[in-house]
Amino acid sequence: MLLRDIAHTRTGDKGNRSTLSVIAYDLKDFALLEKALTPERVRQHYAGIVHGPVERYSLPQLGALNFVMHQALGGGVTRSLALDAHGKCLSAKLLSLVIE
């Protein structure tokens, strides 16, 4: 199944970091999100875009995971030459991830 089948995302950016929250539609799917979305897997999914570490924060009471992706915006949103490799584009890319 695709991640978008069980969750939605919200994003933000600050400097050269992108933050991405993944929120389960149903709390019963949160354990699956925690198992499938490791910081390593998220970083691998963004190979070539995220050049720094990925940190994950778990918010089980909200059914959400928050990822902080360092060195992800080509030097910062206002300095990046990318058309839009931040914000909503990054969240749409994660929603296409196949999970077991």
Residue frames relative to the residue before (quaternion, step in Angstrom):
aa qw qx qy qz dx dy dz
M 1.0000 0.0000 0.0000 0.0000 0.00 0.00 0.00
L 0.4588 -0.6522 0.5191 0.3076 3.56 -1.23 0.36
L 0.6316 -0.5406 0.3972 0.3886 3.54 -1.15 0.63
R 0.6376 0.5635 -0.3323 0.4067 3.60 0.97 -0.83
D 0.5758 0.6011 -0.3771 0.4060 3.60 1.21 -0.38
I 0.8036 0.2582 -0.1287 0.5206 3.62 1.11 -0.58
A 0.8024 0.2096 -0.1035 0.5491 3.62 1.22 -0.14
H 0.2205 -0.7216 0.6306 0.1818 3.50 -1.37 0.22
T 0.3277 -0.7623 0.5336 0.1638 3.58 -1.25 0.29
R 0.1215 -0.7211 0.6744 0.1024 3.50 -1.43 0.36
T 0.1140 -0.8179 0.5625 0.0413 3.56 -1.00 0.74
G 0.0112 -0.7590 0.6502 0.0335 3.47 -1.38 0.26
D 0.1287 -0.7876 0.5946 0.0976 3.55 -1.22 0.24
K 0.0066 0.7656 -0.6423 0.0373 3.48 -1.22 0.67
G 0.8192 0.0074 -0.0403 0.5720 3.55 -0.59 1.10
N 0.7506 -0.3302 0.2818 0.4982 3.55 -0.80 -1.04
R 0.5701 0.5581 -0.3834 0.4654 3.58 1.21 0.59
S 0.1609 -0.7430 0.6400 0.1118 3.50 -1.17 0.68
T 0.1656 -0.7583 0.6208 0.1104 3.56 -1.00 0.80
L 0.0465 -0.8006 0.5965 -0.0326 3.51 -0.95 0.93
S 0.1222 -0.7852 0.6047 0.0531 3.57 -0.75 1.04
V 0.1600 -0.7472 0.6403 0.0777 3.53 -1.06 0.89
I 0.0603 -0.8206 0.5676 -0.0290 3.56 -0.61 1.18
A 0.3993 -0.7193 0.5196 0.2305 3.57 -0.74 1.08
Y 0.4877 -0.6345 0.5137 0.3093 3.55 -1.08 0.74
D 0.7800 0.1490 -0.0422 0.6063 3.55 1.10 -0.85
L 0.5228 -0.6724 0.4267 0.3043 3.61 -0.77 1.00
K 0.5850 0.5907 -0.3797 0.4058 3.61 1.11 -0.54
D 0.6775 0.4854 -0.2923 0.4691 3.63 1.18 -0.41
F 0.4408 0.7246 -0.4482 0.2824 3.59 1.23 -0.11
A 0.6320 0.5355 -0.3418 0.4439 3.62 0.94 -0.81
L 0.6355 0.5166 -0.3254 0.4726 3.59 1.03 -0.73
L 0.6292 0.5243 -0.3300 0.4693 3.59 0.99 -0.79
E 0.6587 0.5186 -0.3071 0.4504 3.58 0.90 -0.94
K 0.6795 0.4848 -0.2883 0.4692 3.57 0.98 -0.83
A 0.7451 0.4448 -0.2282 0.4415 3.59 0.84 -0.98
L 0.7716 0.3625 -0.1827 0.4898 3.60 0.98 -0.78
T 0.0317 0.7905 -0.6060 0.0831 3.53 0.23 1.29
P 0.6315 -0.5212 0.3884 0.4226 3.60 -1.14 0.38
E 0.6355 0.5394 -0.3279 0.4446 3.59 1.03 -0.77
R 0.6740 0.4881 -0.3024 0.4648 3.58 0.92 -0.87
V 0.6390 0.5098 -0.3313 0.4712 3.58 0.98 -0.76
R 0.6496 0.5070 -0.3244 0.4644 3.59 0.91 -0.85
Q 0.6476 0.5149 -0.3127 0.4666 3.58 0.98 -0.85
H 0.6305 0.5417 -0.3272 0.4494 3.60 1.02 -0.79
Y 0.7463 0.3452 -0.1876 0.5372 3.57 1.16 -0.64
A 0.1804 0.8026 -0.5448 0.1630 3.60 1.13 0.62
G 0.7799 0.2827 -0.2424 0.5031 3.55 -0.90 0.98
I 0.7037 0.3874 -0.2506 0.5403 3.58 1.28 -0.26
V 0.7558 0.2712 -0.1437 0.5784 3.57 0.87 -1.02
H 0.1168 -0.8319 0.5422 0.0160 3.56 -0.57 1.20
G 0.6949 0.4108 -0.2689 0.5253 3.58 1.27 -0.01
P 0.7294 -0.4109 0.3003 0.4572 3.56 -1.27 -0.21
V 0.2768 -0.7076 0.6227 0.1869 3.53 -1.35 0.39
E 0.1451 -0.7744 0.6129 0.0606 3.56 -0.83 1.05
R 0.1614 -0.7836 0.5934 0.0879 3.57 -1.08 0.75
Y 0.0997 -0.7631 0.6376 0.0347 3.52 -1.02 0.92
S 0.2638 -0.7860 0.5476 0.1133 3.54 -0.81 1.06
L 0.0561 -0.7758 0.6285 0.0039 3.56 -0.96 0.95
P 0.1179 -0.8595 0.4918 0.0736 3.60 0.48 1.17
Q 0.6254 0.5506 -0.3510 0.4273 3.60 1.03 -0.66
L 0.7098 0.3891 -0.2419 0.5350 3.58 1.26 -0.41
G 0.4047 -0.7079 0.4748 0.3311 3.57 1.25 -0.24
A 0.5865 0.6053 -0.3319 0.4236 3.56 1.15 0.64
L 0.1821 -0.7157 0.6600 0.1377 3.49 -1.36 0.47
N 0.1513 -0.7723 0.6111 0.0852 3.55 -1.03 0.81
F 0.1347 -0.7907 0.5960 0.0382 3.55 -0.84 1.06
V 0.1418 -0.7389 0.6527 0.0886 3.53 -1.05 0.86
M 0.1045 -0.8077 0.5802 0.0020 3.54 -0.54 1.24
H 0.2350 -0.8047 0.5379 0.0890 3.55 -0.45 1.29
Q 0.8289 0.1375 -0.1470 0.5219 3.54 -1.18 0.69
A 0.3893 0.7571 -0.4247 0.3079 3.53 0.96 0.98
L 0.7533 0.4223 -0.2034 0.4614 3.59 1.18 -0.31
G 0.5835 -0.6299 0.3696 0.3553 3.57 1.06 0.69
G 0.7630 -0.3297 0.1800 0.5260 3.57 1.03 0.77
G 0.6850 -0.4039 0.2752 0.5403 3.59 1.27 -0.26
V 0.6455 -0.5608 0.3488 0.3837 3.56 -1.08 0.71
T 0.7320 0.4294 -0.2599 0.4606 3.61 0.81 -0.89
R 0.6938 0.4476 -0.2756 0.4923 3.61 1.24 -0.31
S 0.5658 0.6409 -0.3734 0.3601 3.58 1.22 -0.45
L 0.3566 -0.7194 0.5586 0.2080 3.54 -1.13 0.74
A 0.4712 0.6698 -0.4443 0.3632 3.58 1.28 -0.05
L 0.5648 -0.6104 0.4306 0.3506 3.56 -1.04 0.74
D 0.7528 -0.2695 0.1762 0.5742 3.59 0.90 -0.90
A 0.1868 0.7929 -0.5544 0.1708 3.59 0.60 1.11
H 0.6281 0.4748 -0.3620 0.4990 3.55 0.90 0.91
G 0.7895 0.3620 -0.2209 0.4437 3.54 -1.31 -0.06
K 0.8723 -0.0208 0.0335 0.4873 3.53 -0.90 -0.99
C 0.6101 0.5519 -0.3614 0.4388 3.60 1.05 -0.62
L 0.6595 0.4963 -0.3174 0.4669 3.59 0.95 -0.81
S 0.6672 0.4866 -0.3237 0.4618 3.60 0.94 -0.75
A 0.6252 0.5270 -0.3474 0.4591 3.61 1.00 -0.71
K 0.6300 0.5302 -0.3353 0.4577 3.59 1.02 -0.76
L 0.6709 0.4900 -0.3193 0.4559 3.62 0.88 -0.82
L 0.6337 0.5505 -0.3376 0.4259 3.60 1.00 -0.72
S 0.6355 0.5221 -0.3280 0.4647 3.60 1.24 -0.33
L 0.4417 0.7058 -0.4464 0.3278 3.60 1.28 -0.02
V 0.3374 -0.7213 0.5713 0.1988 3.57 -0.96 0.92
I 0.0490 -0.7838 0.6191 0.0054 3.57 -0.90 1.00
E 0.4836 -0.6709 0.4907 0.2741 3.54 -1.19 0.65
